[in-house]
Amino acid sequence: MEFHTEDDNRVFIPETSYIYRVQHRIMEGDCQCNHGPFLATVEAFYIDKYPVTNDQYKHFLDESGYYPEDSHNFIKHWQENGIPQGKENHPVIWVSQEDARAYAKWKGGRLPKETEWQLAAGGSQKLKWPWGDHFHADKCHSSGSDTMPVDAFASNISPYGCVDLTGNTWEWMEDTVNDEQHKFTFLRGGSYYKAPHTWHAEGGPHPTDYHLKFQLLNEGLNRCETVGFRCVYEVTR
């Protein structure tokens, strides 16, 4: 079998079976998903080496003409002339799950499933952090008042070579639960921001086996200044 990729900024993840288990914060309602442990078999895939950047997202907008019907808060940090100066290589934020899906579809991919993201982040060794089993604040963007470039921390790298999987920004997942009363998805990785006295989300970076339940309301409210994304791609055989 031969594997192909046209983009050096994609990382190959081989087919792997591993014991999947995820920790989460108990919040309103139940996650209504299997937190494990269970045996997860993940088919081979490619994943973006870095989160999608402002520059990449602008290229998508210019080429595709995409503009959401509900544009409230859409890339609200951008200025009239586009990306704020010096932030071309920062992760794009203020995009909803649907905005992220639109980009992924345009690129020929999709958002990661939780089992895929966790494998890419912790490897088959199931590391607690992309770099190992102990947290080190100097290995990721874990504080401050704004995002940083996606390649700012060379040591924030997973066993497979994915970068910036914890800290900086949370990342959208493809998984969605809809029980006809509530609709929600999950975020992974944590961010730089540590909100004081918050009941909804624990701030800062988070381990590879942690997910945050995110209630989906409307597109405007689903866009946040601490949530970005990366894409996965099927393997061409």
ZINORJO-V963685 format. One record per backbone hydrogen bond with DSSP energy under -1.0 kcal/mol. CO is the residue of the C=O (numbers start at 0). NH is the residue of the N-H. E is the energy in kcal/mol with one decimal. If there is no record, write none. Layout:
CO;NH;E + CO;NH;E
This chain:
6;9;-1.4 + 8;48;-3.8 + 10;46;-2.0 + 12;44;-2.1 + 15;41;-3.2 + 17;39;-3.2 + 19;37;-1.6 + 22;210;-2.1 + 34;21;-2.4 + 37;19;-3.1 + 39;17;-2.4 + 41;15;-2.1 + 44;12;-3.1 + 45;232;-2.5 + 46;10;-3.4 + 48;162;-3.1 + 51;91;-2.5 + 52;56;-2.4 + 53;57;-2.5 + 54;58;-1.9 + 55;59;-1.9 + 56;60;-2.3 + 57;61;-2.8 + 58;62;-2.4 + 59;63;-2.8 + 60;64;-2.0 + 70;73;-2.2 + 72;75;-1.3 + 74;77;-1.9 + 78;81;-2.2 + 81;78;-3.0 + 83;86;-2.2 + 86;89;-1.4 + 87;54;-2.4 + 88;149;-2.4 + 89;53;-2.2 + 93;74;-2.7 + 95;99;-2.3 + 96;100;-2.5 + 97;101;-2.1 + 98;102;-1.7 + 99;103;-2.6 + 100;104;-2.7 + 101;105;-2.0 + 102;106;-1.9 + 103;108;-3.5 + 104;107;-1.1 + 109;231;-2.9 + 111;173;-3.1 + 112;116;-2.7 + 113;117;-2.5 + 114;118;-1.4 + 115;119;-2.7 + 116;120;-2.1 + 117;121;-2.6 + 118;122;-2.3 + 121;126;-2.4 + 122;125;-1.8 + 127;207;-2.8 + 128;131;-1.2 + 131;128;-2.6 + 135;138;-2.1 + 139;141;-1.2 + 140;167;-2.1 + 148;151;-1.8 + 152;155;-1.5 + 154;156;-1.8 + 155;163;-2.2 + 157;160;-1.4 + 161;157;-2.6 + 166;168;-2.0 + 167;191;-1.4 + 169;227;-3.1 + 170;187;-1.5 + 176;183;-2.6 + 181;178;-2.1 + 182;215;-3.0 + 183;176;-3.2 + 184;213;-2.8 + 185;172;-1.2 + 186;211;-2.1 + 187;170;-1.7 + 188;166;-1.9 + 188;205;-1.6 + 192;203;-2.6 + 203;190;-1.2 + 206;209;-1.4 + 208;22;-3.4 + 211;186;-2.2 + 213;184;-2.4 + 217;221;-1.9 + 223;93;-2.7 + 225;169;-2.9 + 227;171;-2.0 + 228;51;-2.7 + 230;47;-2.5 + 231;109;-1.9 + 232;45;-2.6
